[in-house]
C-alpha cells in the first residue's frame, strides 16, 4: 500500500487516502505502542490532511510553536494520538477528527468519551526531535517515555543522579566503572521513572524521582520493580524499603535509536502476568508496520 499511496502523494496527485485499519482492543495483559519517525513524513499535502484532523485549538497551538520542525512534530504528535485511538473504535467507525479530549485534575490528557459505550481506552504520548510514540491500554492507566540513546548528559552523571535519583540508584550507577555505561544506564532509569510518573497521572510533584527506586526484577529478562524509599535525604534512611507490585514495566528499543519505557497499573484480572508489548511503526493513512520482534531490554 505504501508504494502506491506514497508515490501518488509525492507526485502531488489528489487522492483519497485509505481508511484506518480497525483493531481489537489491547487485552488486559497488552500495551500497544505506535511510533512515527518525523523525518519520514515529507509530503506537504499529507501534512495538510493531518492538520484538518485537529481541532481549532490544537491547530492554534501547533502554529504557536517556534520553527517549522517544532510545528511539524507537534502536528504529527496530535495526529498520532487521534489516528491511533480511532483505530480501536471497533463497534462503529469513528472519524479521528471527531475525537474530543480533556485533562484530569492534574493535567494528564484523556479522551472525553461522549458515549459511555465506548471502550475504556487509556493513552499516553512521548516524543523527541526524531521519534514520536503513543502507548495505548484498555482498562488501566499507561505512561510512556522515549529518549534518544545518544542523549548527552550536560553535567557529571553521578552528580546529576545524586540530585534526582534514590540512593540505591546512585549506588548502582556508582558501581559501574565505564562512564559510557553509566550514561546509558542513567538514561534507561530516567525513561522508566518518567513512564511511571506519567502512568500515575498526578504530575511530577506527586512522585519526585528520588522518592522511589526502579530495580531489575531478579530472575527475569526485562522485568522491573517499583520500590519506595523511606526518606528523600542522602542518608542511610533513604535506602529502599518497600517494593510495590502494583505496577508493570517494559523497557525496549525503538527504531534502533531510542529507549522506550512503558508503565501500566497492574490489573488484578491479569493475575500478575508480565506485560506484553505490541509495537507498530506508522505513517497514518499510508503505512502500518508490525514490529514482529521488538527488542526488550
N, C-alpha and C positions, 0 to 999 in steps of 0.2 A: 504493500500500500504506500510505503514511504516514497518509493522511486517515482511513481506516477503523480502523487499529490505534490510532492516537493518540487518535482521538475516543472509542473504547471505553475506553482506559486512563484518559483524563481524566475520564470519567463514572464511574470506579471499578468498571467491569464486570470480572468474572473471565473472562479469555480465555486461550487457549493461544497463546503467541507463535510466530510463524513460525520456521522453521529458518534458520540462517545459509546464505547462498548460497555454495556452494563455488567456489573459484577455482583457476586454474592457477598453478603456482609462478612467481615472477618469473624472467625469463630472466637470463642472466649479465650482460646489459647494463642490467638494470632494477633500480630500487629502488621499492618500493611504500610510499606514505605514507598513513596513515589518521589522521584527526583528528576530535575531538569538541569541541563547544562546551558546557561545563557548564551555561551559562545556559539552554540549550535542553532540558535534561532536568529536568523539574519534577515528574514523577509519582512519588509515594512508593511506589506498587505496583511500578513498573518498577525503582526503586532497590532495593526489597526483593528482586526477582527477581535483580538483579545480585549482591546480597550472597550469594545462595545458590550462586553460581558459585565463590566464593572459598574457599580453604582456611581452616580454623580459625585458623591463624597469621596469614594475610592479614587476616581479619576482626578479629582482635585488634589488629593494627597500625593498621587503619582507626579503630577505636574509641579508640585512644590519641591520635589527632590532636586538637588543641585547636580547638574551634569547629566548627559544622555545615558551614561552607563547605569547610574543610580535610578533614573527614571525607568529604564528598561527592566532592571531587576525587580523593582517594586511592582511593575505591571505583571511580570512573569510570576511573582510570588502570589499575587491575588488571583491570577488566572489558574495557577496550580491548585490552590485551595478550592476554588469554585468547581473546576472540572473534575477534581478528584472526588469531592463529596457527591457531585451529581451522578457519578457512576453507580453509586450504591442505592439509589432510589429505585429499587427493582419492582416495586408494586405499580408504579406508573412513571412514565418518562418525565424528567424534570429538566427544565432549561437552567443551565448553570448561572445564567444571568438573573434568574428569578430568586435565587437564594438570598436570605437575609441573615444578618449577623448581629450579635450583641456581645457585651462583655460581662463577666461575672463581677462580683463586688470588689475583686482585687485587680480587675483589668484584663483577665485572660479571655481571649476571643472564643466565642461559641456560636454554633448555628442557632438561629432564632426559629425554632420549628413552629410554624403556624398551624400545623396539623399534628395532633398528638399521636396519630397512627404512623408517623414517620419513624424510621429505625433510630435506636439510641446511639447515634454516632458521636464519637469524640475525635478531635483533630488537634494537631499542633504543627507549627511550621518553624523552620530554621534556615538560615542561609549564610553563605559567604559571598564574596565577589564572583566566584566561579561555579557555585553549585547551590541549588535551592531544593529543600526536601520537605515533604509533608508526611507526617505519621497519622494513621487512622486506626481506631479501635472501635469495637462495639461494647457497650455496657460499662466500660471502665475508663477513667482518665488516662491520657497519654501525654508524655513530654518527649521532645526530640531535640537534639543539638548536633550540629555539624561543625567541624573545624578542619581547616586545611592542615594536612600532615606536615607541611613545611612552614607552618606558622612560627615566626620568630618571637622569642621572649625578650623584650627590651631590657629587662633587669636580670640580675642573677636569679637563676631558677629557684634555688633554695631560699633566698631572701624573699622572693615573691611568694613561695609556698608558705613560709612562716607567717605571712600577713593574712593568708586566706584559707589555708588548709588546716585540718586537725593535726594534732601532734603525731598520731600514728602514721598519717600520710606523709608528714615531713620526715619521720624516721625512715619510712620506706624509700623515699627519694634520696635521702642522705646516704643510704646503704649502697646506692648504685654508683660505681666508680667512673663510669663513662658519662661525660657531660651530655653527649647526644642522646643517650638512653634516658638520662634524667629529663631532658627536654620533651621527648616523645611520651614518656610516662606521665609527665606533668599535664600534657595536653589531653591524654586519654582520661585522666582523672577529672580534669576540668569539664570535659564533654559529658561524662557520666553524672557528675554532680549537677551540672546545669540542666540535664534532662530530668533529673529527679525534682528539682525546684520547679521546673515548668509543669511537670505532671501534677505536683501538689497544687499548683494553681493559685497560690496565695501571695505571690510576689517574693522577691529575694529577701526582703526584710523579715519574712516569716521563717526562713530557713537559711541563715547565714552559712556560708560554706564551711566555717570552722566548727559548726555545731554537730556535724555528722561525718562519718567516715565511710568511704567505699572500699570494701575489701573483696579480694578474689575469693570465691566460694571454694573451699577445699574439695578436691576430688572431682571438679567439673572443668569443662572446657568452655570458656566464655560465660561462666556464671559469676555473679557478684552479689554481695550482701550489703545492705544499708545498716550501719551501726551508729548509735547515738554516742555523743561524748558528754561527760558529766559537767565540764566547765569549758569556757572558751578562752581561758588563760593559759599561758605557756608554762604550766606546772604539771607535776605528775597527776594531779586531779583531772587533767584534760585528757587522760587516756580513754580509749574507747571502752564503753561499759556494756551496752545492750544492743543486740542486733535485732532488727525488725524484719520479719519475714513477710511483711505486708506489701512489699514492692518487688517487682521483677525488672531485671536489666538485661540489655543486649548491647554489645559493642561490635561494630562491624566496619568494614572498609567500603566506601562508595567510589566508583569510577577510578579506583587506584590512586586517588589523590586526597581523599578526605576520610577522617574518622567520623562515624555517626553513632551516637548513643541513643538508645530508646529506653524509656522507663514507663511502666504501667503499674497501676494498682493491682494487687493480686486478688482476683475474683475467687471467692470460695468455691464457685461452681467449677473452676478449672482444677481443683483438688491439688494445687501445688505443682502442676506440670510446668516445665520450662516454657518460656515464651518462644513461639515460632514466628520468625520474621520473613515476610514475603516482600521482595524488592522488585520494583519496576522502574525503568527509566522511560521518560515520556517526552514527547513534544505534542501537547494537547491537540487533538483532532488530526494529527498527522502520523504519529508513530507511538506505539506502546511496546516496550521490550521487557519481557520477564527475565530477570537475572536468576538463572537456574541454580547457581551455587554461590550465594553471597558469602563473602569471606568474613567469618566470625572471628573475633579476637579475644 
